[in-house]
Amino acid sequence: MRDTEKRQVIVIMAGGSGTRLWPLSRKGTPKQFQAFLSEKTLLEETFDRAKLVVPEQDIYISTGERYRTSIQAILPDFPEERLIMEPEARGTASAIGLISAFFEATAPKTVIATIASDHAIENDDAFVAALRFGLDTIAGNPDKLAVIGINPTSADTGLGYIRMGDAFVGDDQKEVFFVDEFKEKPDRKTAEAYLADWKYLWNAGYFIFASDTMESWMREYAPELSRVMDGIKSSIVQGDTDAVTKLYRESPNEAIEPILIEKLPVKARIVIPAAIRWSDIGTWGSLFDFLTRKHGGKNIFPENSIDLDSTGTIVHGKTDRVIATFGTKDLVIVDMDDALLIVDRHRSSDMKRLIEELKRRGHDGLL
């Protein structure tokens, strides 16, 4: 049964500006505002999924000012007061700190689940069950932080992992474990060892916590972040948006895991294993893997393409041109009005090198 005494909300994190899916995803139009899997953008799909977990009025979006117009175009009925605006990009520690400050200023002791806006999920039912259970678990145990761990299906070297420790026994006897350790992206041999060990899960970056508890954790483990967020909370109460902007620029530009979560005692961190068929769509290669697993086949082609004898190839076209392939193997081909990408699918995880080269040659406008 859901805890009715503590408010439970979902915050969709939509401030990222990654370019690993260049040239489709760019700083001005990152992947959460793109349609990869259906006619809907990833943000729309995430919003629809969140509505299956909590009432629509309990869904918020955390994003940057530069994306306000995009969100309003994609979700025109989404109310302004449920946008948590980051004055600038400062990493997930500051973003989650701002979320906690926002709720402590407006609705103290709120139970919050932060989820990504740009993930692909095949089985919504597993996602919904895991999030509902996580929210209820933290409502009943507000001194804990919960993470959703994804049962791995491959030895992925592009993802972080969670090592489960002892069992955490709640009121409902469902499988929950303390988080023994967070592991960074492993090499191939280590990833294969993780896959063979039931104690390791993928870290999807979904965190569930009570806003007042997060505030106390920041005070103890991240004092500089706490100082900034205490000031921001006071400024939100006073309605002083200029002060919020000024203070936010002083906050640490770091990820939440090393600055706070990894410092928490083991008994304060729990993980909920979930059999979610999931992808963070972090690269063109991972998008290919997700789509071929979902739809079957050896290639992914748009309707206006023609192919003969290719295998392991993904083509994405944003123009009216006919794209013809013949005998290709393991290629990513992305056709845009102003750029064409052709890359070995197995090297698509190393797009950073190409992005840096584009910058070096003065093509910043394409990013």
Buried (B, 14 or more C-beta within 10 A) or exposed (E): EEBEEBBBBBBBBBBBBBBBBBBBBBEEEBBBBBBBBEEBBBBBBBBEBBBEBBEEEBBBBBBBEBBBEBBEEBBEEBEEEBBBBBBBBBBBBBBBBBBBBBBBBEEEBBBBBBBBBBBBBBEBEBBBBBBBBBBBBBBBBBEBBBBBBBBBBEBBBBBBBBBBBEEBEBEEEEEBBBBBBBBEBBEEEBBBEBBEEEBBBBBBBBBBBBBBBBBEBBBEBBEBBBBBBBBBBBBBEEEBEEBBBBBBEBBBEBBBBEBBBBEBEEEBBBBBBBEBBBBBBBBBBBBBBBBBEEEEEEBBBEEEBEBEEBEBBBBBBBEEEEBEBEEBEBBBBBBBEEBEBEBEBEBBBEBEEBBEEBEEEEEEEBB
